Amino acid sequence: MSSTRWDPFSDLVSLREAMNNLLEESFVRGPGEGATPGAAPGGGAPAGLAIDVRETPEAFTVTASVPGVKPGDVDISVLGDTLRIRGERRDEQESPPQAGGTRWIVRERRLGAFERTVRLPAAVHSGAADAEFKDGVLTVTLPKADEARPRSVPIRSGQAATSQARPIDVVSDGGNRSGQPTTG
């Protein structure tokens, strides 16, 4: 009976090769090398769009960097608590380089369709949404629906209005380890 000895370094090399292939397919491959410009690896699906989502008590603010895209090439839609941003990055040079003329040495900028859908943690009032496009940065402000906004609830006392409230001391150390307040 023969036994084969396991070499842990062989698995590390294959992991490194897998990561290199993933990064190469995602970012490095250009047109004509098996990748559709701007598309996700492996097909005609639109590329993703990096976003930042910030929440305040009144609204959500979504920010996306879309350099080189004209505002008319971006479509924003809201359905319930879901925001969808989609558009297309177009090439400034529509025709391919002429034979004997210029040629691409490096071409890493993604072109083509992009799309991002994000589900927000609360319902929004889509009729009051606002979008601003400035210096290649898209900012979408989505006010929260009234039922999603925090409200302050006043506390009524169960005692008669003529009685005065007694102070409550909470013991932070010492004898009362139950966590229950003691009255003084």
C-alpha positions as CSV (number, residue, x, y, z in Angstrom):
1,M,0.0,0.0,0.0
2,S,1.4,3.4,-1.0
3,S,0.6,6.6,0.7
4,T,0.8,10.1,-0.8
5,R,2.1,12.9,1.4
6,W,0.0,16.1,1.4
7,D,1.7,19.3,0.5
8,P,-0.1,22.3,1.9
9,F,1.9,24.7,-0.3
10,S,0.3,23.2,-3.4
11,D,-3.1,24.4,-2.3
12,L,-1.8,27.9,-1.6
13,V,-0.4,28.2,-5.1
14,S,-3.7,27.2,-6.6
15,L,-5.5,29.7,-4.4
16,R,-3.1,32.4,-5.6
17,E,-3.7,31.4,-9.2
18,A,-7.5,31.6,-8.7
19,M,-7.2,35.1,-7.2
20,N,-5.0,36.3,-10.0
21,N,-7.5,34.9,-12.6
22,L,-10.4,36.6,-10.7
23,L,-8.7,40.0,-10.6
24,E,-7.5,39.7,-14.2
25,E,-11.0,38.9,-15.5
26,S,-12.6,41.7,-13.4
27,F,-10.2,44.6,-14.1
28,V,-7.4,43.9,-16.5
29,R,-8.9,42.3,-19.5
30,G,-9.7,44.8,-22.2
31,P,-11.8,44.7,-25.4
32,G,-10.9,41.9,-27.8
33,E,-9.6,39.7,-25.0
34,G,-12.8,37.8,-24.3
35,A,-14.5,40.4,-22.1
36,T,-17.2,42.8,-23.2
37,P,-16.2,46.4,-22.3
38,G,-17.9,47.4,-19.1
39,A,-19.8,44.2,-18.7
40,A,-19.4,41.8,-15.8
41,P,-17.1,38.9,-16.4
42,G,-18.6,36.0,-18.3
43,G,-21.5,37.6,-20.1
44,G,-23.6,40.5,-21.2
45,A,-24.8,41.5,-17.8
46,P,-24.3,45.1,-16.8
47,A,-21.4,46.0,-14.7
48,G,-22.0,47.0,-11.1
49,L,-21.8,50.5,-9.7
50,A,-20.1,51.4,-6.4
51,I,-22.4,53.4,-4.1
52,D,-22.4,55.0,-0.6
53,V,-25.7,55.0,1.3
54,R,-26.1,57.4,4.3
55,E,-29.2,57.5,6.6
56,T,-30.5,60.5,8.6
57,P,-33.7,60.6,10.6
58,E,-35.4,62.2,7.7
59,A,-33.9,60.7,4.5
60,F,-31.5,58.3,2.8
61,T,-28.7,59.8,0.6
62,V,-27.2,57.6,-2.1
63,T,-23.9,58.8,-3.7
64,A,-22.4,57.2,-6.8
65,S,-19.3,58.1,-8.8
66,V,-20.1,58.0,-12.5
67,P,-17.3,60.0,-14.2
68,G,-17.6,60.5,-17.9
69,V,-21.3,59.8,-17.9
70,K,-23.8,62.5,-19.0
71,P,-26.9,63.0,-16.8
72,G,-29.1,62.0,-19.7
73,D,-27.4,58.6,-19.9
74,V,-28.5,57.7,-16.3
75,D,-31.9,56.4,-15.3
76,I,-33.1,56.4,-11.6
77,S,-36.2,54.6,-10.5
78,V,-37.7,53.9,-7.1
79,L,-40.2,51.2,-6.3
80,G,-41.2,50.9,-2.6
81,D,-38.0,50.6,-0.7
82,T,-35.8,49.7,-3.7
83,L,-33.7,52.2,-5.6
84,R,-32.3,51.3,-9.1
85,I,-29.6,53.3,-10.9
86,R,-28.7,52.3,-14.4
87,G,-27.0,53.9,-17.3
88,E,-24.3,53.6,-19.9
89,R,-20.7,54.8,-20.3
90,R,-20.1,55.6,-23.9
91,D,-16.8,55.8,-25.7
92,E,-15.8,59.3,-26.8
93,Q,-14.2,57.8,-30.0
94,E,-17.0,55.9,-31.8
95,S,-14.9,54.6,-34.7
96,P,-12.0,52.1,-34.2
97,P,-8.5,53.3,-34.8
98,Q,-7.5,53.4,-38.5
99,A,-5.0,50.9,-39.9
100,G,-1.6,52.4,-39.7
101,G,-2.9,55.2,-37.4
102,T,-3.3,55.1,-33.6
103,R,-3.7,52.0,-31.5
104,W,-4.6,51.3,-27.9
105,I,-1.6,50.4,-25.7
106,V,-3.6,50.2,-22.5
107,R,-7.4,50.5,-22.2
108,E,-8.7,49.8,-18.7
109,R,-11.7,52.2,-18.3
110,R,-14.9,50.3,-18.4
111,L,-17.4,51.2,-21.0
112,G,-21.0,50.0,-21.6
113,A,-24.0,49.5,-19.4
114,F,-23.9,49.6,-15.6
115,E,-26.7,49.0,-13.1
116,R,-27.1,49.0,-9.3
117,T,-30.2,48.1,-7.3
118,V,-30.2,48.6,-3.5
119,R,-32.9,47.8,-1.0
120,L,-33.2,50.5,1.6
121,P,-34.0,49.6,5.2
122,A,-37.2,51.6,5.3
123,A,-39.9,52.8,2.9
124,V,-39.3,56.1,1.1
125,H,-41.5,58.9,-0.4
126,S,-40.5,58.5,-4.1
127,G,-42.5,61.5,-5.1
128,A,-40.2,63.8,-3.1
129,A,-37.0,62.2,-4.3
130,D,-34.2,64.5,-5.6
131,A,-31.2,63.8,-7.8
132,E,-28.2,66.0,-8.4
133,F,-25.3,65.4,-10.8
134,K,-22.2,67.4,-10.3
135,D,-18.6,66.8,-11.4
136,G,-19.3,63.1,-12.2
137,V,-20.9,62.4,-8.8
138,L,-24.6,61.5,-8.6
139,T,-26.3,62.2,-5.3
140,V,-29.9,60.9,-4.8
141,T,-31.8,62.1,-1.8
142,L,-34.8,59.9,-0.8
143,P,-37.0,61.2,2.0
144,K,-38.3,58.6,4.3
145,A,-42.0,57.8,4.3
146,D,-43.9,59.3,7.3
147,E,-44.4,55.9,8.8
148,A,-40.7,55.2,8.7
149,R,-39.6,58.3,10.4
150,P,-38.8,58.2,14.1
151,R,-41.2,60.0,16.4
152,S,-40.9,61.2,19.9
153,V,-43.6,59.7,22.2
154,P,-44.5,61.7,25.3
155,I,-44.7,59.8,28.5
156,R,-47.7,60.4,30.7
157,S,-47.4,59.9,34.4
158,G,-49.9,57.5,36.0
159,Q,-49.9,59.6,39.3
160,A,-52.1,62.6,40.1
161,A,-50.8,65.9,38.8
162,T,-50.4,67.3,42.4
163,S,-47.9,64.7,43.6
164,Q,-44.2,65.4,43.1
165,A,-41.9,62.9,41.4
166,R,-39.4,61.2,43.8
167,P,-35.8,60.9,42.6
168,I,-34.6,57.4,41.9
169,D,-31.0,56.5,42.6
170,V,-29.4,53.7,40.6
171,V,-26.6,51.8,42.5
172,S,-23.7,51.3,40.1
173,D,-21.6,49.3,42.6
174,G,-22.0,47.8,46.0
175,G,-24.8,45.8,47.5
176,N,-27.6,45.9,44.9
177,R,-26.4,43.6,42.1
178,S,-29.9,42.9,40.7
179,G,-29.8,46.0,38.5
180,Q,-33.1,47.2,40.0
181,P,-33.2,50.9,41.0
182,T,-33.5,51.7,44.7
183,T,-35.6,54.6,46.0
184,G,-34.2,57.1,48.4
